[in-house]
Structures are given as C-alpha cells and as structure tokens.
C-alpha cells in the first residue's frame, strides 16, 4: 500500500525532515492513487506531527515535526534536577530540542535560488525566531552602538546551524554566495570543500550548481518603460587566469536601467538538478564568429545620410520629472537634499549579466 511505503520511507530518512511527494514516490512501481487521497491518509496517521505545504506548479512538500516535542514540554515540569549544574544543563538541552523542532518545521525551496535582486536581502526570513533569539541573547549581550554588523554575523551563524541540522533540505543563500565568490576569486575546489566541511560555506559542487544555474538563467530583461544601456569592460576577478603578460582573459557586463522598474528583476533562478558536461556548458550563450563577406567593394557601398533630417537638433531644453523633483527638493530642503548624481541613482538599477572568458595562453 502506498501509505505504508511512504511511512517506511520517512522512517528510513529520519535524519531529514522535508521531502516532496514526487521525491518519495520516485521508486514506487505500483499504482498510485491521487495526491489528495494520499495526503489525507498521511494526515490521519501523523495528525499534528506532519506539515503539508502546497506550492504552485510543484509537488506537495511533506515535513515532519520532532515527534518528541510533547514529551519535552511535560518533562520540563516533571523532571527538574536537584543540583544547580544539572538543572542548567537540562535547560540548555530543552532549549536545543525546541530550536531543532522549529528548524525541522520550516519549509525551504530546494528547486530554485532567490532572485538576483533579493538574493541576500531575505536571508533572515529563513531563520526560526527561537534560533535567532538564542543567538541574539549570546552575541548581542553588552554590545552598544550600531548592531547591524553583529546581526549579519547572527544570520550567517544561523544559516550554518540550519545547514548542519538539515544538510539535504536547506540551501543557504549566504553560504552559497560565499562559496561562489571564493570560487571566482581563487578557483580552488579544495578550499571550498575544507570550508564546507567546517560549516563555513557551501560545497564546491553547490557552487558549481549555482554557477551553471545562473548561466542558464535569462539575465537580460526587456522593458519599453525606460532606458537601458549595456556596459562591458575587462575583469581580473579570478587570479588563477593572470599570466603577467598584459593579456585579457575575461570581460564582464552590466545592464543599466533607468528608471528602476518594480518587479522587473524579481524572478527566481531555477536550480539545475544535474551538472551538465563541460562540452554542453561551453555552448551556453555562445555566439560563433562568422566571416564578413564584402559584396560591393569600395566606396560605392557607403551610404551618406543627413543626420539633421534623421534626428533634428533643437535648442529647447526639456527637464524631466526626476530633474524637476531634485530642483524642487534642493530649493525646499537645501543641504538635506542629496546631490543630483546620488539622487538620480535612486531611480536606476544595475543588473550584472554575463562574464566572457577566454582560455589561458
């Protein structure tokens, strides 16, 4: 029976707590009833111990709570230790069990990465309140002034803890971003695997998956509501490609859009499930250089147009809405108003697009 198969699967994978129904039934060969019936039977068996999340266009996600949480609450009041040292240890262990339960109850997306524009902005939302409260109590004690730096550390440590608690059902945006940066900067798989083993970054494989997923993701966004400009220049981000011969190995580009358009860059990055072969990766975004064939040699093929007719010049100066807003703000608020360059940048968005690499030599 399919329900017994799912129960056995969950019992065999108690170290993890989040699975999609499609993943569980991947090797099930018998006839499968409807998802609605299966989820109803699982709800009858596990009652409040199971969390079922339905996402658009995705298989339902099944997550199990820590089955001992009710025993934990009863033991808190019934098994108090007589010695102060033993009681302190008991309190810490109880707090740890509560935090583990909250971590296991979270639902995380495993088939996509966050949008490039919000890749790290929503990292705190992945942290359960109990875990964040514990780390704030430990780290923020006696701290004064601006606490932003310490809160960043708290979020990073929280992601490392969650990754260690559920290594196969949580993809940390912070650890993934760090591993991607280190891979580009130093090009060392051993460095990433060492840091990953210590829990300080994602693995080399995850960095490669993110890199390939980003390459496949459509970075170029078109809009008729603003002005878009593409800017390219040479980069020396990866030190392993430097030869000292003043040669260019990589070129990077950015897409500048004015004015900034809400939700234009908000799509997520689909995560590839399997790393393709290197020969396939080499074809991503490739444009072959084609030889130019001159049909009519000489100056006869040159066309001369009157630019004044194509784009007539005028002495009338038009001031747009952004400039009018800045002039008015400067008149009303004086020095409190930022400079024109900084003000106009508030309406711009710069999107990193592609990096063109050439072989060493």
C-alpha angles and dihedrals in degrees: 000000000000095000092055089049091054092046091052090048092053091047091052092050101045091137088072128052108191127066136154116236089236090055093050094049096042092108097033107117102181126087112294122218121215121295090240092058093045093050091047091054092047090051090052092052102041098028108181093357093079130068118200118194123189117203128188113269091354137102114264114270119228120203128178125211123221102280092212098061094102091051088049093057092049093046090052090069101028103046106047113158123236097218117072093224092052091046092053091052090048091053092050092048091049091050090050092053091050091051092047089052091052092047092051091048093059120102115219129185112243102176099062144030123232121271114282090241093054101027095127101014095084097042092112091059090067091061119089114235093240093055092046091049092051094051093044089053091052102038104031095051110124091357116140137188123016108011097185093102092052093047089054088054090049091053092048093050090047091055090050091051093048091048090052092047096050107014097170100042103047130064111193115215090203096051092042092051091048093050091048091051093049092047091054093042101046106010092218120142091185091058092053094046091051093049090044091052088054091048095245099115144005119277125269090252092054090049089053092048090051092047093052092043089053092050091052092046113098102246097175111089120190124207134166092202099079148013119280126195128183119214124189131184140157120276134195097193096137110058092197091073096055112110101173091238095108090249125149116235104163140031126192131196140202132199114221116199126188124220102027108245118212116242092003092120099030102106118116125239112249110230116231113230096207129035108237123226118277091248089058093046089053090061094057110115092348120160115192118224109240124200116250116238114203108215101184111027120209136027093311090085093057116102120204119205131184104246091199089062094046096046112011115209121228136192092218112108115211119204114206128216095263093053092046090052091052094048090050093047092049090050094048102038105023114190092009089071114084121239120278093255094052092042094052090048088063087070096047131084125200116203120193110225128171139349117213113208131193127199118262118259 
